[in-house]
Amino acid sequence: MHINVTGKNIDLTAPLRSYVESKFDRITRHFDNLIDVNVVLEVEKQTQHVEATVSAAGKAIHADAKDLDMYAAIDAMIDKLDRQVLKHKEKLRSHDHQPLGRSMAAE
């Protein structure tokens, strides 16, 4: 998985970049078929805005969050993204393992 972190109106420091990358370890623990991640960190006056787009197998998943603190915004965005990735994983799992119908079980 490739993580691309960019910043608008902010200097990306090494600790900020490593914090974002470490938070995505939680996402990859739940679903390892992620291809590419684009993260944009932006400062709008006093509001910190974070958005991420994850390219998974056959789907693009997007999440964003705003907060007064950049680290809190990153945490909120990761929580949203984690829920969406788990939901996508469950959809894939439910389609792959459909139970046999009565007509197939009777034969």
N, C-alpha and C positions, 0 to 999 in steps of 0.2 A: 504494500500500500504506500502510495506517495502522498505526502501532506505538503500542500502549497499554502504558506501563510503570507498574506500581504497586509499592508497597513495604509490607511488613508488619514492624513493629518496626524500621524503618530510615528514616532521612531520605534521600530521593532527592536527591542533589546533581546539579548540571548536568553535571559530568564523568562521573558514573556513567551518567546517562541518555544522554549522547552516545556513551559507549563501547558501550552496548547497541545503539544505533541504527547505529553504524558497523560493528558485527559483522554486522548483518543485511544489509549491502551484499553480503557474500559469498554469502548465500543467494539474494538477488535476481539475482546474476550467473548462478547456475546455473539458476534457475527464476523467471521473471518473472510468472507467473500467480497470485501470492499476493494475497489480498484483505485480510486483517486479521491482525494479530499481537497477542497478549496475553501480556505478560511480567510475572511476579510475582517480586520479589526479597524474600527473607525471611531474618531472622536468628533462629536457634534456639540459644540459649546461645552456644556458640563456633562452631557450624556455620553456614555460609552456604548457603542453599538457593535455587536458581533454577529456575523452570519456565516453559515457553513453550508456547502453543498457536497454531498457524498454520492459518488457514483458506485452503486452496487450492481450486482449482476441483473441487468435488465431494468433498472430503476434509478432515478435520481431523487435523493432525499434531501430536503432543504429545511433548515431551522435557523432562527435568529432570536436575539435577545438584547434588551437594553437595560442598563443599570448605571448608577453613578460611579461604580467601581468596575474596572475592566475585568478583574479576576472573578467578581461575582457575576458579571455578564457572561463570561466564558463558562462558568459552572452552570448557569441557567440554560445556556444554549446546548451544552453537552447533555443535560438532563432531558431536554426536549428531543434531541437527536437520538438518544439512547432509546427512548420510548418508541420513536418512529421506526428505528432499526429492528427492535424486538417485534413490533407489529408486522413489519415486512417479513421477518424470519418466520413468524407463526403462519402467515398467509402462504408462504412457500412450503412449509411443512404440511399444512392441511391439504394443499393441492397434491402433494407428492404421495401422501399416504391415505388415499380415500378408501374407506371400508368397502368390502365386497357387497354387492347387492344381493337380495334374496335369490334372484334367478341364478346367479353364479354359485352361491353357496349350496343350493339344492342339487346341483349337478355333480 
